[in-house]
Amino acid sequence: MTYPILFEPYRLNDRLTLANRIVMAPLTRSMAGPGLVPTRAMADYYGRRADAGLIVSEATIIRPDGQGYPDTPGIYSQAQIDGWKPVTAAVHRNGGKIFMQLWHVGRLAHSHFTGEQPVAPSAVVFEGTLPRMRELSYELPRELSREEIARLVADYARAAENAIAAGFDGVEIHGANGYLIDQFLHHDTNHRADDYGRTPENMSRFALEVVDAVAARVGADRTAIRLTPGAYVHMQADARDRAVFDHLLGELEGRRLAYLHLGIFDDSLSFDFLGGRASEYLRRHYGGTLIGVGGLTPQSASEGLAQGRFDLAAIGRPFIANPDYVRRVQQAEPLVEYHQDMLAELV
Ligand code: FNR
């Protein structure tokens, strides 16, 4: 067997042990059916990848105004809960585990999908056009009121409960990549003057309220979060963000979540204000299970695990190109190279 360390079982906590240390990263595929309900083809797609130690589902919207891309699945209607059941059943039948990634895109929503003005911590527009829909520009969001923030926290908890009802083994709160929760965590997008803005404690508040509400509903051992301390997409980094993440990570550490997942495309990037790579920064500030990601190969993933730089290795694009990624790596077979044209079809 090649790369034996990838194939060691990993105990997340008393409830969950993973068969190996390979995680399928969350990958938006925009293939949900009418009503943003998962399809049979999605169940087959995830079922084929169930030999990963853990699958994290594609980002799944917690309520209608959280949508920023076409045909992304949801977890707020009964039809969606029912549509996810064949997905979780297929993964479990094939011996796998699957967490749902809970998503609200905040200011990256668009009235084209939602019929409403986007909401965000502050009324700061993202200058640009929507991916694969270049005729649409992002819209100026409306600042969330405190009552609306409380409603959102409750809606994350409800979505987590729905995910468990649909058979998921846990949920990963999408706090990364410039979406709603991340918009609270960075100075570029959070200009609030109330107790959700200005200071590290305040800017962390929404993320922690969501974590606490979700953990209270489904258990901390079934709650995880993905974070992007070095803004690299959808916003500008600001050296002051460092203090926000220092605070947030200290708070998260005590909450004994299932894991912390880095959100990034390329973890060879170095961030001055984080003192190096984003994964190194997280490792220094968080003692629990850490999922590394971002351009990992079987070789670099094995090295990262062996050196203790992270505990589990998430693989994104190669899993799109290779439904049998785990078997190929285990048997030292060559991998098919990813190409973005592969996004057109669920294989
Ligand atoms: C992504 N990524 C991503 N991340 C996330 O948190 N939620 C998501 O829904 C998606 N969707 C998504 C779609 C596609 C087509 C790509 C290529 C990426 C990011 C992904 O989880 C991962 O962090 C990166 O792809 C980097 O890992 P790889 O691909 O270098 O192994």
Residues whose N, C-alpha, C, O or C-beta is under 5 A from the ligand:
A	BS01	FNR	A25 P26 L27 T28 E58 A59 I264 F265 V293 G294 G295 L296 A314 I315 G316 R317 P318
